[in-house]
Amino acid sequence: MWGLLMVVCLYGAVEYCLRGQSDKSLDDASLIPFADDPEVARRVEAATGKSINAVAPEEPRPGWVTLDM
């Protein structure tokens, strides 16, 4: 009985949190993990047909050093 009640509460909470989201915004959110790697973004675009706004990682500037701690 408690398990069923907890599942219903979880379902209600997820529905409440996602009530204002559109299909487009949820699709965009699912593609965010691929946006920082242009090569992976191209492969995901080819596989899914969805456009990803990839951002190239920032190149180190002159004078920046890598510190090993």
C-alpha positions as CSV (number, residue, x, y, z in Angstrom):
1,M,0.0,0.0,0.0
2,W,2.8,2.5,1.0
3,G,4.7,1.6,-2.2
4,L,1.7,2.5,-4.4
5,L,1.1,5.7,-2.5
6,M,4.8,6.7,-2.9
7,V,4.7,6.0,-6.7
8,V,1.6,8.1,-7.1
9,C,3.2,10.9,-5.1
10,L,6.4,10.7,-7.2
11,Y,4.4,10.8,-10.4
12,G,2.4,13.8,-9.2
13,A,5.6,15.6,-8.2
14,V,7.2,15.1,-11.6
15,E,4.1,16.2,-13.4
16,Y,3.8,19.3,-11.2
17,C,7.5,20.2,-11.9
18,L,7.2,19.7,-15.7
19,R,3.8,21.3,-16.1
20,G,5.0,24.5,-17.9
21,Q,7.5,22.8,-20.3
22,S,7.0,22.4,-24.0
23,D,8.2,19.5,-26.1
24,K,10.8,21.7,-27.7
25,S,12.3,22.9,-24.4
26,L,12.5,19.2,-23.1
27,D,14.2,18.2,-26.4
28,D,16.7,21.1,-26.0
29,A,17.4,20.1,-22.4
30,S,18.1,16.5,-23.4
31,L,20.7,17.7,-25.9
32,I,22.7,20.0,-23.5
33,P,25.3,17.3,-22.5
34,F,26.5,17.2,-26.2
35,A,26.8,21.0,-26.7
36,D,30.4,21.4,-25.5
37,D,32.0,18.9,-27.9
38,P,31.5,19.9,-31.5
39,E,32.5,16.4,-32.9
40,V,30.0,14.6,-30.6
41,A,27.4,17.2,-31.4
42,R,27.8,16.5,-35.2
43,R,27.4,12.7,-34.6
44,V,24.3,13.2,-32.4
45,E,22.8,15.5,-35.1
46,A,23.5,12.9,-37.8
47,A,22.0,10.1,-35.6
48,T,18.9,12.0,-34.4
49,G,18.3,14.6,-37.0
50,K,17.9,17.3,-34.2
51,S,20.0,20.5,-34.4
52,I,22.4,21.1,-31.5
53,N,23.9,24.5,-30.9
54,A,27.5,23.3,-30.1
55,V,29.9,25.6,-28.5
56,A,33.6,25.0,-29.0
57,P,35.6,24.7,-25.8
58,E,37.7,27.7,-24.8
59,E,41.3,27.6,-26.0
60,P,44.0,28.3,-23.3
61,R,45.1,31.9,-23.5
62,P,48.8,32.9,-23.7
63,G,50.2,33.0,-20.1
64,W,47.8,30.4,-18.7
65,V,49.4,27.4,-17.2
66,T,48.2,24.0,-16.0
67,L,48.8,23.5,-12.4
68,D,49.1,20.0,-11.0
69,M,47.9,19.9,-7.4
